[in-house]
């Protein structure tokens, strides 16, 4: 059995329907037609505002309408918690997408063109597309996380805003206006009922009354049969037109109008009762908060107020020239050099109040800086020395009973700041477009292996280090991490890669290492991952070994094949077969080895 309960919350003027099980199709359609929407996270139906029809439906379904247990702020905080959960999930997914992009392009630096040197250009372009797609996904998910973060903050801020005394006072003013409107509707219907209830109603009197009583109805031939020349039109028409067209007589017009206006009065009375209850609640809550600023310090002529139209766009004070029932009158100048204008400021729009005595005391203390147009003044901590224009004084202070307090921005963690910077870098990279540049025989060294090579080389600050096949600079970066003060020389035959390395601040010679003329004196250590094509790794390694200083160390990667085992392994002081698939990320599964040689 489905158990239904209903609640009403005066905080937000909303009706809620709770169901223990799924509604049947007919009831669901009725609830939806009445304007209720399903809130899945709260597991309830909610209507945007109270209406008599919605109240009747809930009374029919649930039997009674109870008060909502949770306050507006509590519901906002629960909503913010859900939004925070959404935000956390999107942040996690964004991090995962970013990590996927990093894994594919681990040899390349964020913010630079992705230089792909796979032996298959088709694979290179496919990987570039995967990188771009994951980058786009990471940026999109990060933006979505930001959206939910702002929604969470906004939900709580909006609830707190609605509870502010000045906002509550404006809400009371709007409810009072709505109530007056319903009271006018009721009064108009009562007037019409009185007019139609006269004795001896004739056709002439009926038409005279219908001339101001704007009731309309569709007069079907089945319900109101008539013969020509009476109007045969069955669509909606006013009572006056129906009387004039011979569609109905005076008594029928009276019966129709009385029925309409009695229903209108009953409807208006329900609205009026609802507004009366809302006003009682809002006024009690406002009184409990101590009222608005104007309630705590009564405005008076000769005093001053802070508001939007005060000098300096609200930073200063405007003189009160008159106190009205629900507003004060101030002088305002639009900055056009003309005369001053009178401006009405509602009491609930006032931010702070000074009495006439407080203004007099401040003037006597020399703290008032009058505006040039005479509409108000600014306050200073100490005595004022000169008269200044309203735009010239900053940091104004005053008595101030204000309407709210500023909230400090939440602290942002270092991890989030770094992640946001990375996302911004990806966003910029996507704006520029991910470029594919093919560099044959380029197989970037995995970062972990590069760090191990720098460690085996024993590189320290001040050493002269050579990277004779620099590629994208992975080994250079590893040396920099191990010894920031090392002097590194790089050689790269591909002009585009060499140019990029120079942009990154690395001393790079562009050309073929086998014909490159090294500087005199040799190098303390050499780290390298040479090309493997047709045994060229052996040629490169042996030439590099000749460039070592006495006692120098060379650490290199080579193919782990018969020729390398025969020619290079006898010269190595350390030979290590690397795991299969070490360079799988670069598009090759060639067997490789890590070797260490000393100077000859």
N, C-alpha and C positions, 0 to 999 in steps of 0.2 A: 504494500500500500504506500502511495506517495504522500509524504507528510510535507505540507507547505506552511511557511511562516513568512510574515511580511514585517518590515520595519520602515520608519521614517526618521530621517536625520535633519534637524533644524539647522545644523552647521552648513550643509550644502543644499538643503531643500530638495533632497532626492528620496525616492521610494525604492526599496529593495525587496526582491522576492527570493526566498531560499527554498529549494526543492531537494528532498532527500533522494529522489530518483529522477530519471528522465521523464519530462513531461510528455503526455500523449500529443499526437499531432494536432488535434483540435485546440487544446489548451495552449500549445506552443504558438499557434498562429494567432490566437487572441492576444496573447502576451506581446508578441512581436508587433501586431497591429496597433496596440496601445502605446507603442514607443519604447518598450523595454528592450535592452540589449544584453546578451550573455557576456559576462566577464569571466573567462575561463580560469584565470589564476585565483580569483576570489570565489569561484563556483557559485555564482548568483546572477540573477537578472537585475538590472538597474535602469531606472528611468531618469532622464536628465533633469526633471523638475516635477513638482507636485501638480496634479490637476484633479478636479473632481472625478473625471472619468477613470483615471488611473486608480484613484482611491477606491472607487466603487468596485473595480475589477479585483483589487487585492482583498477587499472585504468579502467579496463573493468567494474567492479561492481560499483564503486563509482564515476567514472568520473575524480576525481583528488585526490591527496594525500596531505593533509595539515600537517603543523608542529604540533607536540604534545604539548598541552598547559602546562602540568605538567612536572616538572624536575624529574630526577632520584631520588633525595633525597626526593622530595615530594611524589613520588609514593612509595618509601621505607617506609616513615613514615605512609602513609595510610595502607600499608601492615602490618606494625608493630602494628597498632591499631587493625586490624582484628585479628592478632595473640594474642594480649593482651586480646581480647574478648574471644577467645578460651580458653586461659589460665585461665581466671576468672571463666568460666563455669566449667572447669575440677577441679579447686580448690574447688568450691562449691560442686560439686558431690563427691569429695574425702572426704570433711568434713561430708557430709551427710552419706556416707558409714561408716566412722569412728564412727559417733554418733550411727548408728544402731548396730555396733559391741559392743559399750560401753553399749547400752541399754540391749542387751542380756546378757552381762557378767558384769553388773554393780557392782556385789559383788566381782569381782576379779581385781587384780592389773595388769596393763600393764607390760609385761615382765616376769610374773611368769606363771607356768602351770595353765591352767584353771581347777579348782577343782569343779566338778559338783556333787551335792549331791541330785539330784532329786529322788523322789521315783521310777521313771521310768528311768532305765539306757538307754533305747531306745531314750527317749526324750533328755536325757543328750547328747548322741552322736549326735543327730540331731542338737541340739543347738550349740554344738562345731563346727559342720560343717558349720552352718550359720555364726558363729563368724569368722571362718577362711576365708570363702568366702567373707565376707564384708571387712575383713582386707586386703585380696588380692586385692579387688576392690579399696579400698582406696589408697593402695600403687601404684597400676597401674595408677589410675587417677592422683595421685600426680606427678608421673613420667611424665605422658603425659602433665600436666600443666607446669612442668619444661621444657619439650621439646618446647612447644609453647613460653614460656618466652625467651628461648635461641634463637628461630627462630626470635622473634621480635627484640631482641637486635642485632642479626646477620644481619637482613635486613637493618637496619639503618647503622650499622658499615660497611657493604659491600658497601653501596652507598657512604659513606664518604671516604672509602678507594679508590674507583674508581675515586674520585675527587681530590685525593692527587696529587700534581705536579709531583712527581717522577713516580707514577703509570701512569699518563696521558702521560708523556714522553715515558715510555716503550710502551704504547698503540700506540703512534705516530710511534715509531720505527717498530712495528709489521705491522701497516697499510702501511708504506713505503715499507716494504719487500713484502707484498701482492701485492702492486701496481707494483713493479718491476717484479714480477712473471707474472702478466697479460701483462705487456709491452713486456716481452720476448715472450709470447704466440703470441701476435700480430705481433711482428717482424718475428717470425718463419713462420707465415701464409703469411705475405707479401713476404718473401723470396721464399716460395713455389709457390705463384701466379706468381711471376716474372719468375721462372724457367719453369712453365707450359705454359706461354704466348709466348714462342719463336715461330718464324715462322718455317715451315718445320718440324713439329714434326714427328719423325719416331718411330717405335716400339722400336728400340735400345735406342733412347733418352728417350722415355717414361719409359722404365724399369730402366734406370740409375737414372732418377728423382724419380721414385717410390721407389728406393732403400733407399733413405733417407727421403722420404715423407711418414710417417707411417699412411696412411689413410686406414681404413678397412670398409667393407660393406658386406651385404648378397646379393648374386646375384641369385635371383630366376630364374627358367627357364621361367616363364611367362614374366618377365620383360626383361630378357637377354636370349632369345632362342639361343641354340647352339647344334650342332650335334657332336657326338663322332668323333674323339678321344678327343675333348675338354672336360674339366672337367665338370662333371654333378653335382658336389657338390653345394648345395644351402645355406650352412651355411656361417657365416662370414669369410672373407679372406681379406688379404691385396691387394692393387692395384697391387703390383708386382706379387703376386701369381695369380691374375686374368689375368694379361697380359701374364704371362708365361704359364698358363694353357689354353690359348685360349678362355677365358670366355668373354673378352672385347678387343676392339682395342685401339689404342693410343688416338684417339679423344674422345672415351667414358671415358677413364681414365682421360683426361684433364678436361672434363666437370664435372665429379664427384668431382675431387679434387678442382677445382675452386669454385664449389658450397659450399663445406665443409669449405674451408678457408675463403670465404667471410662471411659466417655465423659466423665463429670463430672470425673474426676481429670485426664484429658488436657486438658480445657478449663481447669480451675483452674491446672494447671501452666503453661500458656501465659500466663495472666494474671499469675501469680506471677513468671515470668521477665521479663515486660514491666515489672512494677512494680520488679523488682530493677534493671533497666537504667535506668529513670527515676530511681530513687533515687540510683544511682551518678552520673548526670549532674547532678542537682540538688545533691547534696552537694558534688560537685567545683566547681560554679559558686559555691555558697555559700562554700566555703573560699577560692576565688579572690577573692571580694569581701571577705574578712576576717571572715566570720561575722556574726552578729547582735550587737547591743549587749552582750548578756549574755555573748557569747564573748570580746569585747574587754576587758570589765571584769567579773570574776566577782562575782555578787551574794553577799553574806554577811550573816549575822545581825548586827544593829546598824547595818548600812548603810541605804541608802535608794534608792528607785527612783521614776522618773517614769512614770506610766501613767494610763489613763483614770480609775482610782479614787483617784488621789492628790488631796490637797487642792486646792481651786480648780478642779475638773474637769480635772486634769492640769497645771495651772500650777505646783503645788508638788511636794513630795517626800513619799513615804509610807515610814515605817519598815518595814524587813524584820524580821519576827518569826520566820521560818523559811524555809530554802532546801530545796526539794524537788527531785526528779529532773528534772522538766520545767516547774517553776513555782516561784514564791515566794509566801509567805503574808504578807499585810499586814493591818493593821487599817483598817477602813472604817466611816464613820458616815454614815448616809443623811440626816442633817440634820434628824432628827425629835426631837432632844433626848434620845433613848434611849441604850442602851448601844452600844458599838462591836461590829462584827461582823468575823469573819475572812474574808478574801477571797483566793481563789487567783488569781494572775495568771500566765498562761503566759509563759515566757521570751521568746517571740517577740513578745509584746505590750508589752514593756518599751521605753520610749523613751530612757531614760538611767539610769545607775547611779552611785551614790556608795558608796565603801567605808566601813567603820566608821571607819577612820582619817581619811578626808576629812570625815565628819560631825563627828568630835571636833575636828578643826582648825577647821572653820567655826564650831562652837559656841564654842570658845576665842577666836576672833577677833570674837565678838559679831555674827556675820552671820545667825544662825538666829533666825527668828521663829516660835515654836512655835504650833501651832493650839490652840484652846481644848479640843478633844476629845482631844488627845494622839495623834492618828493620824499626824502628820507635821509638816512645817514648810515655810516659805518661806525663800528665800535673798535677802539684800540685798547691794548692792555694798559698803556700809560697815557699821559696827556698828549693830545694832538697838537702839532705845531703849526700846521698849515691846512687850508681848505683844499680838498682834493676832489678830482672827478671820480665818479662812481666806479670807473673801471680801473682806477689806479691803486686801490687798496686791496691787498690779499690777506688771508689769514684772519678774517674778522672774527671777533668773539662776542658773546653776549649772554644774556640770562638764559638760558635757553632750556625751556621745557620742550624737548623735541619729540617727534613722533616715532622714532625708531633708532636702532643702533646699527652701525656697519659691522659686518661679520668678516673676520680675518679669513683670507683664502687658505684652504687646506694645504699642508706641506706636501711637496711632491718628492718621491723617493729618487735616489740617484739612478736606480735601475730603470724606473719609468722615464726619467729624463734621457738616459742613454738610448732606450728603446725608441723614444719619440724622435731623437736625432737621427737614428738609423732609418726610421720610416720616412722622415723628411728627405733624407739622402736618396732613398728609393724613389720617392715621389719626383724629385728633380731628375733622377736618371730616366724615369719613364717619360717625363716631359721632353727630355732631349731625344729619347728613343734609344732602345738597345741596339747597338751596332755590331755586326758580325764582320770580323776581319780575319781572313784565313792566313795562317803562318805555317807552312809545311814543316813537318818534323818537330813541332813544338809539343812536348809532353811535360807540362808543369809538374814540379815535385810536390807531393803532399806536404802540408805545413808541418806535421809532426816529424816526418822524415827529414825535412830541411833543418829543423831545430836540432835533431840528433847529429846531423852532419856538422853543424856549427860547433856542437859540443866536442865531437871527435877531433875537429881541427884545433881545438884549444885556443880559439881566437880570443884576444884580449885587447883592451883599448891601446891605441897607438900602433898596432900592427898594420902592415900593408897587405891587403887582401885582394885577390883577383877572382872574378867570376867570369870565365871566358865564353859562356853561352847563357847569357843572363835571362833571356826570354821575358817573362812577365815580372821578374824581380823577386820571386819567392825566396830564393837562397840569399839574396841581398838582404831582404827583410829579416831572415833568420839570423844573419851575422849581426845586423843592427840590434836585434833584441839581445843577443849574447854580449856584444861589445859595442855600445853606442859610439865610442870614440875611435873605432877602427877606421882606417883610410881605405875605402873600397874603390877598386877600378873594375868597371864592367865592360864587356865586349858583346855586341849583338849584331848579327849580320842583317836582320830584318830592319829596314829603315823605320817602319811604323812603330815597332816595339822599342827601338832605340830612342826614338823621339819621345815616346811615352815615359820611358825611364828617366830621361833628362827633365821632363816636366815635373817628375816626382822628386827631383833634386839629386839624382844619382849621376856620378861622373861616368859617362858611357861613351865608348868609341863604337862607331858603326862600321862594320866591315867583316871580312872573313878572318876568323881567329888564326887560321893556318898561315895567313900571309901578313897578319898584324905585327907591327914592330913594337915590342914591349919597351917600357921605360927602363933606363939603366938601374942596376941595383937589385933587381929581382923582387920576389914577394915572400912574405913570412908564411903565408898559407894560401891555398887555393881550394875553393869549393866549386864543384861543377856537375852538371847533368848534361853531357854532350849529346849531339845527334848520334843515332845508332845506324843510320843507313849505310849499307855495304862496308861494315866494319870501321866506319869513321870514328866511332867512340875510342878505339884503340889509338888512332892517329892523334886525336885531340888530347887524350890523357898523357901520352908520351911527350908531346910537345909542351904541354903545360908543366910537366915534371921538370923539364929543363929550365923553367923560369923560376924555380924555387931558390931562395937563399940557402946557404948552408944551414942545416938544421931545420929547414922549412918542412911543412906538412901539406900533403895534397889529399883531399877527401873527394871521391867521385862515385858516380853511379855509372855502371856499364851493363851491357848485355851479358847474361850469364850463359854463354855458349862455348863450344869447344875451342874456338880460336882465342877467345878472351881468357879462358882457363889456361891455355897453353902459353900465351904471350904476357898477360898482365898479372895473373895470380902469383907467379914466382917473384915478382917485384914488390908485391904488397906485403905490408907488415900486418894487415888485417883484411880478411876476405869473408864476406857474409852474404849468403844467398838470401835475397829479400822474399817475403811471402808472395805466393801467386796472387795476381790481381792487384798488386800495389799501384799500378797505373791504369786500373780499369776505368777510373773516373775520366781519364784523358783519352779513352777510346782504344786502348791497346792492352793485351794480356801477355806481352812479351816477358820472358823470364829475365830478371835483373839481379845484379849483385851490388853490394856496397863495399868499396875498397878504401884502404888508407895506405899512402906511400910517403916515404921520406925523401928528402933531396938526395940526388946521386952523389 
